[in-house]
Amino acid sequence: MTQSPTKDRLDVWFDGSAICIVAVASNGDPLDMSESEAEEFLAKLQLCIAQAKAA
């Protein structure tokens, strides 16, 4: 029986009381990002920070 490959997890969200971040590679290590991936993630994080400030 073969296992399906686990995907990398990279996400950030505001849940109404906290900013939540997950950045884990499929093998459990910290996730490595390219410059463009890091910039995209930063934009999403900044949106969550703005939502937290507005709450």
PDB file of N, CA, C and O in Angstrom:
ATOM      1  N   MET A   1       0.843  -1.161   0.000  1.00  0.00           N
ATOM      2  CA  MET A   1       0.000   0.000   0.000  1.00  0.00           C
ATOM      3  C   MET A   1       0.898   1.237   0.000  1.00  0.00           C
ATOM      4  O   MET A   1       1.814   1.346   0.816  1.00  0.00           O
ATOM      5  N   THR A   2       0.633   2.159  -0.912  1.00  0.00           N
ATOM      6  CA  THR A   2       1.418   3.389  -0.970  1.00  0.00           C
ATOM      7  C   THR A   2       0.638   4.538  -0.363  1.00  0.00           C
ATOM      8  O   THR A   2      -0.585   4.611  -0.474  1.00  0.00           O
ATOM      9  N   GLN A   3       1.372   5.437   0.282  1.00  0.00           N
ATOM     10  CA  GLN A   3       0.745   6.606   0.859  1.00  0.00           C
ATOM     11  C   GLN A   3       0.736   7.722  -0.169  1.00  0.00           C
ATOM     12  O   GLN A   3       1.662   7.854  -0.969  1.00  0.00           O
ATOM     13  N   SER A   4      -0.331   8.532  -0.138  1.00  0.00           N
ATOM     14  CA  SER A   4      -0.336   9.678  -1.030  1.00  0.00           C
ATOM     15  C   SER A   4       0.624  10.724  -0.480  1.00  0.00           C
ATOM     16  O   SER A   4       0.726  10.892   0.735  1.00  0.00           O
ATOM     17  N   PRO A   5       1.323  11.423  -1.354  1.00  0.00           N
ATOM     18  CA  PRO A   5       2.294  12.410  -0.878  1.00  0.00           C
ATOM     19  C   PRO A   5       1.599  13.553  -0.148  1.00  0.00           C
ATOM     20  O   PRO A   5       0.538  14.022  -0.559  1.00  0.00           O
ATOM     21  N   THR A   6       2.217  13.986   0.940  1.00  0.00           N
ATOM     22  CA  THR A   6       1.700  15.116   1.697  1.00  0.00           C
ATOM     23  C   THR A   6       2.224  16.393   1.057  1.00  0.00           C
ATOM     24  O   THR A   6       3.383  16.459   0.648  1.00  0.00           O
ATOM     25  N   LYS A   7       1.378  17.395   0.973  1.00  0.00           N
ATOM     26  CA  LYS A   7       1.784  18.655   0.367  1.00  0.00           C
ATOM     27  C   LYS A   7       2.367  19.586   1.415  1.00  0.00           C
ATOM     28  O   LYS A   7       2.085  19.463   2.607  1.00  0.00           O
ATOM     29  N   ASP A   8       3.188  20.525   0.944  1.00  0.00           N
ATOM     30  CA  ASP A   8       3.670  21.592   1.804  1.00  0.00           C
ATOM     31  C   ASP A   8       2.459  22.405   2.271  1.00  0.00           C
ATOM     32  O   ASP A   8       1.462  22.519   1.557  1.00  0.00           O
ATOM     33  N   ARG A   9       2.560  22.961   3.469  1.00  0.00           N
ATOM     34  CA  ARG A   9       1.477  23.791   4.001  1.00  0.00           C
ATOM     35  C   ARG A   9       2.014  25.187   4.258  1.00  0.00           C
ATOM     36  O   ARG A   9       2.953  25.369   5.034  1.00  0.00           O
ATOM     37  N   LEU A  10       1.409  26.175   3.599  1.00  0.00           N
ATOM     38  CA  LEU A  10       1.760  27.566   3.790  1.00  0.00           C
ATOM     39  C   LEU A  10       0.473  28.366   3.777  1.00  0.00           C
ATOM     40  O   LEU A  10      -0.197  28.460   2.748  1.00  0.00           O
ATOM     41  N   ASP A  11       0.129  28.940   4.911  1.00  0.00           N
ATOM     42  CA  ASP A  11      -1.097  29.725   4.979  1.00  0.00           C
ATOM     43  C   ASP A  11      -1.022  30.674   6.158  1.00  0.00           C
ATOM     44  O   ASP A  11      -0.284  30.440   7.115  1.00  0.00           O
ATOM     45  N   VAL A  12      -1.782  31.731   6.081  1.00  0.00           N
ATOM     46  CA  VAL A  12      -1.947  32.686   7.171  1.00  0.00           C
ATOM     47  C   VAL A  12      -3.391  33.158   7.123  1.00  0.00           C
ATOM     48  O   VAL A  12      -3.948  33.377   6.047  1.00  0.00           O
ATOM     49  N   TRP A  13      -3.985  33.312   8.282  1.00  0.00           N
ATOM     50  CA  TRP A  13      -5.370  33.781   8.340  1.00  0.00           C
ATOM     51  C   TRP A  13      -5.616  34.471   9.673  1.00  0.00           C
ATOM     52  O   TRP A  13      -4.900  34.253  10.650  1.00  0.00           O
ATOM     53  N   PHE A  14      -6.646  35.309   9.688  1.00  0.00           N
ATOM     54  CA  PHE A  14      -7.090  35.979  10.902  1.00  0.00           C
ATOM     55  C   PHE A  14      -8.386  35.311  11.310  1.00  0.00           C
ATOM     56  O   PHE A  14      -9.332  35.263  10.524  1.00  0.00           O
ATOM     57  N   ASP A  15      -8.445  34.791  12.535  1.00  0.00           N
ATOM     58  CA  ASP A  15      -9.635  34.047  12.946  1.00  0.00           C
ATOM     59  C   ASP A  15     -10.556  34.843  13.873  1.00  0.00           C
ATOM     60  O   ASP A  15     -11.445  34.273  14.505  1.00  0.00           O
ATOM     61  N   GLY A  16     -10.346  36.146  13.953  1.00  0.00           N
ATOM     62  CA  GLY A  16     -11.194  36.975  14.788  1.00  0.00           C
ATOM     63  C   GLY A  16     -10.571  37.300  16.126  1.00  0.00           C
ATOM     64  O   GLY A  16     -10.963  38.271  16.774  1.00  0.00           O
ATOM     65  N   SER A  17      -9.606  36.500  16.550  1.00  0.00           N
ATOM     66  CA  SER A  17      -8.932  36.785  17.818  1.00  0.00           C
ATOM     67  C   SER A  17      -7.408  36.641  17.721  1.00  0.00           C
ATOM     68  O   SER A  17      -6.689  37.041  18.636  1.00  0.00           O
ATOM     69  N   ALA A  18      -6.923  36.076  16.627  1.00  0.00           N
ATOM     70  CA  ALA A  18      -5.488  35.865  16.474  1.00  0.00           C
ATOM     71  C   ALA A  18      -5.128  35.722  15.003  1.00  0.00           C
ATOM     72  O   ALA A  18      -5.963  35.360  14.175  1.00  0.00           O
ATOM     73  N   ILE A  19      -3.884  36.010  14.700  1.00  0.00           N
ATOM     74  CA  ILE A  19      -3.341  35.739  13.370  1.00  0.00           C
ATOM     75  C   ILE A  19      -2.680  34.368  13.449  1.00  0.00           C
ATOM     76  O   ILE A  19      -1.804  34.136  14.282  1.00  0.00           O
ATOM     77  N   CYS A  20      -3.102  33.477  12.586  1.00  0.00           N
ATOM     78  CA  CYS A  20      -2.598  32.097  12.586  1.00  0.00           C
ATOM     79  C   CYS A  20      -1.709  31.895  11.364  1.00  0.00           C
ATOM     80  O   CYS A  20      -2.041  32.330  10.261  1.00  0.00           O
ATOM     81  N   ILE A  21      -0.580  31.231  11.575  1.00  0.00           N
ATOM     82  CA  ILE A  21       0.374  30.979  10.494  1.00  0.00           C
ATOM     83  C   ILE A  21       0.797  29.512  10.532  1.00  0.00           C
ATOM     84  O   ILE A  21       1.077  28.964  11.598  1.00  0.00           O
ATOM     85  N   VAL A  22       0.841  28.888   9.365  1.00  0.00           N
ATOM     86  CA  VAL A  22       1.411  27.554   9.232  1.00  0.00           C
ATOM     87  C   VAL A  22       2.360  27.588   8.035  1.00  0.00           C
ATOM     88  O   VAL A  22       1.997  28.058   6.957  1.00  0.00           O
ATOM     89  N   ALA A  23       3.574  27.086   8.235  1.00  0.00           N
ATOM     90  CA  ALA A  23       4.577  27.025   7.174  1.00  0.00           C
ATOM     91  C   ALA A  23       5.439  25.789   7.402  1.00  0.00           C
ATOM     92  O   ALA A  23       6.500  25.858   8.022  1.00  0.00           O
ATOM     93  N   VAL A  24       4.963  24.656   6.888  1.00  0.00           N
ATOM     94  CA  VAL A  24       5.618  23.373   7.122  1.00  0.00           C
ATOM     95  C   VAL A  24       5.770  22.628   5.796  1.00  0.00           C
ATOM     96  O   VAL A  24       4.816  22.500   5.029  1.00  0.00           O
ATOM     97  N   ALA A  25       6.963  22.148   5.543  1.00  0.00           N
ATOM     98  CA  ALA A  25       7.208  21.352   4.339  1.00  0.00           C
ATOM     99  C   ALA A  25       6.579  19.974   4.495  1.00  0.00           C
ATOM    100  O   ALA A  25       6.261  19.547   5.605  1.00  0.00           O
ATOM    101  N   SER A  26       6.409  19.301   3.400  1.00  0.00           N
ATOM    102  CA  SER A  26       5.769  17.987   3.413  1.00  0.00           C
ATOM    103  C   SER A  26       6.516  16.980   4.276  1.00  0.00           C
ATOM    104  O   SER A  26       5.927  16.007   4.747  1.00  0.00           O
ATOM    105  N   ASN A  27       7.815  17.209   4.488  1.00  0.00           N
ATOM    106  CA  ASN A  27       8.597  16.287   5.318  1.00  0.00           C
ATOM    107  C   ASN A  27       8.646  16.729   6.785  1.00  0.00           C
ATOM    108  O   ASN A  27       9.323  16.101   7.598  1.00  0.00           O
ATOM    109  N   GLY A  28       7.925  17.816   7.128  1.00  0.00           N
ATOM    110  CA  GLY A  28       7.869  18.272   8.510  1.00  0.00           C
ATOM    111  C   GLY A  28       8.876  19.350   8.860  1.00  0.00           C
ATOM    112  O   GLY A  28       8.834  19.906   9.958  1.00  0.00           O
ATOM    113  N   ASP A  29       9.780  19.651   7.942  1.00  0.00           N
ATOM    114  CA  ASP A  29      10.765  20.699   8.174  1.00  0.00           C
ATOM    115  C   ASP A  29      10.137  22.071   7.952  1.00  0.00           C
ATOM    116  O   ASP A  29       9.065  22.169   7.355  1.00  0.00           O
ATOM    117  N   PRO A  30      10.800  23.144   8.430  1.00  0.00           N
ATOM    118  CA  PRO A  30      10.332  24.479   8.091  1.00  0.00           C
ATOM    119  C   PRO A  30      10.289  24.637   6.576  1.00  0.00           C
ATOM    120  O   PRO A  30      11.086  24.033   5.857  1.00  0.00           O
ATOM    121  N   LEU A  31       9.374  25.435   6.108  1.00  0.00           N
ATOM    122  CA  LEU A  31       9.173  25.590   4.669  1.00  0.00           C
ATOM    123  C   LEU A  31      10.152  26.601   4.079  1.00  0.00           C
ATOM    124  O   LEU A  31      10.286  27.713   4.591  1.00  0.00           O
ATOM    125  N   ASP A  32      10.829  26.218   3.015  1.00  0.00           N
ATOM    126  CA  ASP A  32      11.691  27.131   2.267  1.00  0.00           C
ATOM    127  C   ASP A  32      10.844  27.790   1.184  1.00  0.00           C
ATOM    128  O   ASP A  32      10.055  27.124   0.513  1.00  0.00           O
ATOM    129  N   MET A  33      11.012  29.119   1.015  1.00  0.00           N
ATOM    130  CA  MET A  33      10.241  29.850   0.017  1.00  0.00           C
ATOM    131  C   MET A  33      11.176  30.624  -0.903  1.00  0.00           C
ATOM    132  O   MET A  33      12.247  31.075  -0.497  1.00  0.00           O
ATOM    133  N   SER A  34      10.747  30.765  -2.138  1.00  0.00           N
ATOM    134  CA  SER A  34      11.458  31.639  -3.059  1.00  0.00           C
ATOM    135  C   SER A  34      11.104  33.082  -2.702  1.00  0.00           C
ATOM    136  O   SER A  34      10.206  33.328  -1.897  1.00  0.00           O
ATOM    137  N   GLU A  35      11.811  34.025  -3.303  1.00  0.00           N
ATOM    138  CA  GLU A  35      11.536  35.440  -3.040  1.00  0.00           C
ATOM    139  C   GLU A  35      10.098  35.794  -3.392  1.00  0.00           C
ATOM    140  O   GLU A  35       9.427  36.488  -2.627  1.00  0.00           O
ATOM    141  N   SER A  36       9.622  35.331  -4.530  1.00  0.00           N
ATOM    142  CA  SER A  36       8.250  35.663  -4.937  1.00  0.00           C
ATOM    143  C   SER A  36       7.222  35.012  -4.016  1.00  0.00           C
ATOM    144  O   SER A  36       6.198  35.622  -3.708  1.00  0.00           O
ATOM    145  N   GLU A  37       7.482  33.786  -3.573  1.00  0.00           N
ATOM    146  CA  GLU A  37       6.567  33.136  -2.627  1.00  0.00           C
ATOM    147  C   GLU A  37       6.540  33.882  -1.295  1.00  0.00           C
ATOM    148  O   GLU A  37       5.480  34.040  -0.690  1.00  0.00           O
ATOM    149  N   ALA A  38       7.702  34.337  -0.842  1.00  0.00           N
ATOM    150  CA  ALA A  38       7.778  35.082   0.410  1.00  0.00           C
ATOM    151  C   ALA A  38       7.047  36.415   0.294  1.00  0.00           C
ATOM    152  O   ALA A  38       6.374  36.826   1.240  1.00  0.00           O
ATOM    153  N   GLU A  39       7.163  37.097  -0.837  1.00  0.00           N
ATOM    154  CA  GLU A  39       6.461  38.362  -1.044  1.00  0.00           C
ATOM    155  C   GLU A  39       4.953  38.156  -1.071  1.00  0.00           C
ATOM    156  O   GLU A  39       4.205  38.957  -0.511  1.00  0.00           O
ATOM    157  N   GLU A  40       4.504  37.087  -1.719  1.00  0.00           N
ATOM    158  CA  GLU A  40       3.075  36.770  -1.759  1.00  0.00           C
ATOM    159  C   GLU A  40       2.558  36.466  -0.348  1.00  0.00           C
ATOM    160  O   GLU A  40       1.477  36.912   0.036  1.00  0.00           O
ATOM    161  N   PHE A  41       3.338  35.707   0.410  1.00  0.00           N
ATOM    162  CA  PHE A  41       2.958  35.376   1.780  1.00  0.00           C
ATOM    163  C   PHE A  41       2.930  36.636   2.644  1.00  0.00           C
ATOM    164  O   PHE A  41       2.030  36.798   3.469  1.00  0.00           O
ATOM    165  N   LEU A  42       3.896  37.518   2.466  1.00  0.00           N
ATOM    166  CA  LEU A  42       3.947  38.765   3.219  1.00  0.00           C
ATOM    167  C   LEU A  42       2.712  39.619   2.944  1.00  0.00           C
ATOM    168  O   LEU A  42       2.148  40.206   3.868  1.00  0.00           O
ATOM    169  N   ALA A  43       2.291  39.693   1.693  1.00  0.00           N
ATOM    170  CA  ALA A  43       1.089  40.464   1.356  1.00  0.00           C
ATOM    171  C   ALA A  43      -0.128  39.900   2.079  1.00  0.00           C
ATOM    172  O   ALA A  43      -0.956  40.655   2.587  1.00  0.00           O
ATOM    173  N   LYS A  44      -0.236  38.587   2.124  1.00  0.00           N
ATOM    174  CA  LYS A  44      -1.361  37.946   2.813  1.00  0.00           C
ATOM    175  C   LYS A  44      -1.272  38.199   4.323  1.00  0.00           C
ATOM    176  O   LYS A  44      -2.288  38.435   4.976  1.00  0.00           O
ATOM    177  N   LEU A  45      -0.067  38.151   4.867  1.00  0.00           N
ATOM    178  CA  LEU A  45       0.135  38.426   6.289  1.00  0.00           C
ATOM    179  C   LEU A  45      -0.228  39.869   6.617  1.00  0.00           C
ATOM    180  O   LEU A  45      -0.860  40.129   7.641  1.00  0.00           O
ATOM    181  N   GLN A  46       0.163  40.803   5.766  1.00  0.00           N
ATOM    182  CA  GLN A  46      -0.166  42.206   5.994  1.00  0.00           C
ATOM    183  C   GLN A  46      -1.679  42.427   5.978  1.00  0.00           C
ATOM    184  O   GLN A  46      -2.189  43.246   6.742  1.00  0.00           O
ATOM    185  N   LEU A  47      -2.390  41.716   5.128  1.00  0.00           N
ATOM    186  CA  LEU A  47      -3.850  41.798   5.106  1.00  0.00           C
ATOM    187  C   LEU A  47      -4.428  41.310   6.432  1.00  0.00           C
ATOM    188  O   LEU A  47      -5.349  41.925   6.971  1.00  0.00           O
ATOM    189  N   CYS A  48      -3.900  40.223   6.952  1.00  0.00           N
ATOM    190  CA  CYS A  48      -4.374  39.699   8.232  1.00  0.00           C
ATOM    191  C   CYS A  48      -4.078  40.675   9.364  1.00  0.00           C
ATOM    192  O   CYS A  48      -4.888  40.826  10.278  1.00  0.00           O
ATOM    193  N   ILE A  49      -2.935  41.332   9.312  1.00  0.00           N
ATOM    194  CA  ILE A  49      -2.591  42.329  10.341  1.00  0.00           C
ATOM    195  C   ILE A  49      -3.577  43.494  10.267  1.00  0.00           C
ATOM    196  O   ILE A  49      -4.029  43.985  11.301  1.00  0.00           O
ATOM    197  N   ALA A  50      -3.910  43.936   9.073  1.00  0.00           N
ATOM    198  CA  ALA A  50      -4.889  45.021   8.912  1.00  0.00           C
ATOM    199  C   ALA A  50      -6.248  44.599   9.456  1.00  0.00           C
ATOM    200  O   ALA A  50      -6.935  45.400  10.090  1.00  0.00           O
ATOM    201  N   GLN A  51      -6.642  43.355   9.218  1.00  0.00           N
ATOM    202  CA  GLN A  51      -7.917  42.850   9.740  1.00  0.00           C
ATOM    203  C   GLN A  51      -7.887  42.817  11.270  1.00  0.00           C
ATOM    204  O   GLN A  51      -8.879  43.153  11.917  1.00  0.00           O
ATOM    205  N   ALA A  52      -6.764  42.418  11.841  1.00  0.00           N
ATOM    206  CA  ALA A  52      -6.649  42.360  13.300  1.00  0.00           C
ATOM    207  C   ALA A  52      -6.730  43.756  13.907  1.00  0.00           C
ATOM    208  O   ALA A  52      -7.362  43.943  14.946  1.00  0.00           O
ATOM    209  N   LYS A  53      -6.098  44.734  13.268  1.00  0.00           N
ATOM    210  CA  LYS A  53      -6.139  46.101  13.773  1.00  0.00           C
ATOM    211  C   LYS A  53      -7.550  46.682  13.688  1.00  0.00           C
ATOM    212  O   LYS A  53      -7.950  47.480  14.536  1.00  0.00           O
ATOM    213  N   ALA A  54      -8.289  46.284  12.680  1.00  0.00           N
ATOM    214  CA  ALA A  54      -9.645  46.797  12.490  1.00  0.00           C
ATOM    215  C   ALA A  54     -10.663  46.146  13.420  1.00  0.00           C
ATOM    216  O   ALA A  54     -11.749  46.684  13.638  1.00  0.00           O
ATOM    217  N   ALA A  55     -10.306  44.989  13.964  1.00  0.00           N
ATOM    218  CA  ALA A  55     -11.242  44.239  14.821  1.00  0.00           C
ATOM    219  C   ALA A  55     -11.365  44.853  16.194  1.00  0.00           C
ATOM    220  O   ALA A  55     -12.110  44.346  17.032  1.00  0.00           O
TER     221      ALA A  55
END
